[in-house]
Amino acid sequence: MSQIYYESDADVSILHDQSIAVVGYGNQGRSWALNLRDSGLAPRVCVRADESRELAQFEGFEIGELKDASDADVVCILIPDDTIPALPLERPDGGLTIVASGYSLGFDRFKPAGDAGMVAPRMLGPEVRLCYEEGIGFITAVGVHNDRSGNALARTLAVAGAIGGLRQGALAMTPKQEAILDLGVEQVLSPALTLVNQTFVQTMLAQGISIEAIMTELILSGEVERSYRLLRERGFAGQMGFHSPTSQYGQLSRRGYFDHLDVATPMAAITENIANGSFAEEWDAEGASGYAKLAALLEEHAGPGVQAFEMDIRKRLGLELLKKDEE
């Protein structure tokens, strides 16, 4: 069973005499900085001279250059994984460096001096702020990568508590475990689900059902999305009561029909490619090439043709009107 930390396990006050820097003021950085401040701390926002700096200054934060974060007792790095190694940081031996994703630490792309830990919200950046304001918090993954001071866990938990990441509970994970799980969802589960969905679409099309009706059933109606919300809120057994007896019988009686298909072998192979660092090497090479393959993949699978197709269906079903109303 996993160790789970709660607010009672943390003492935010140990950070009151610590200087804190937040690197980045985007989706995560802004939420972290605001939450830290509302928890009684005084983070300094260290960013490049761009709109994010202007916003942070407008919202009342002390501003610094990226290199100014070097001397802070605690640095929270909230920028994309592949840009972290290039940061002009020279961390002191007694400092604590926190990342919001395990990738850079787990795959040895970033090796700051002093303590190093991870506080990884299982939540989109803007929701980190909203959940804090609502008082409900969010689930996080928390781990210590290096403990030079003997106090790394206490300070890491204090940061997690200050941003609202202990109110629902924080799962103890190493940065590498968090990174493997995160990349696994993207590289192992997502392609498998994509194939299942594509096969289902072809099967329904063969029955003369229109693509508009299939897309509505799978995505556009929001039924699947709401079903997953019930799964989160009630659990699998609890949500079954919201389905009709016909649905319950059909779902449960057809389990096992696909068990002969070997999905475990390719899943294990992709996961091993992640765990042994091969993907990290591949991604480094992709960055060095200027992300040429990524651009080609986006053009093929999410380019203008796909966008136009999706927009046409959304428009004809009135979803673009709903989007304008929300804006």
C-alpha angles and dihedrals in degrees: 000000000000122000107244121199125207136187090272088064094058136068110201090185091076086074095054093093094039125097110233130199128190115204110206131021102212129108095316100025096056092047093048094047093049093045093048090051093048088052090061100265129121110224121185115219113225113192143139119274098271140105091294090060091050091051093048090049091048089052091056105259126142106247130218141170119261092257090053089073089069096085098044117114089227125026122188110198113206105170132103115295096241093055096051098082090058094056113122093233128142105183122203121239091247095048130104121223117197126194126190094217128043095221102094094045097035094053096038095248091129126036110177120182118249125020120350127192144162132232106179115180114212086218140083114264100253090045089058086067097041094049090050092051091047090052094233098103123195141255117270140183112233129189144154118230100177127015107188095150100044087236101077097110094049092051093043091052090047090056091046090050093047093056093046096258098128101052093089095024140274122239115223108236136151115244090248092052090050091048094049091050093046094047090042092061089050100042105025108029101031097054090046092051090045091056091047092050094046091050091049091051091052091048092052093044088056087059091057095255113146123247089237091058093046094049090047091052094047103036123346101062091057091227094123091046091052091045090057089049089056089048089056095044100040106019126236096292093042095052095049090082090067090064124079119253088252090055093045092050094045094049096046101037093052094053111119096033091112099036092107091065113098107229094141095073098056091039091054092047094052091045092051089050088057097042097049092053097250093122091050088054090048092050091049089054091047090054091048089054092054092256092286096155092047090053091051092048092050090049091051100044105024105019131128093286093056092042092052092049092051094044092052093054093044091050094050090050093049096247094125088058090054090051091053091049090053091051 
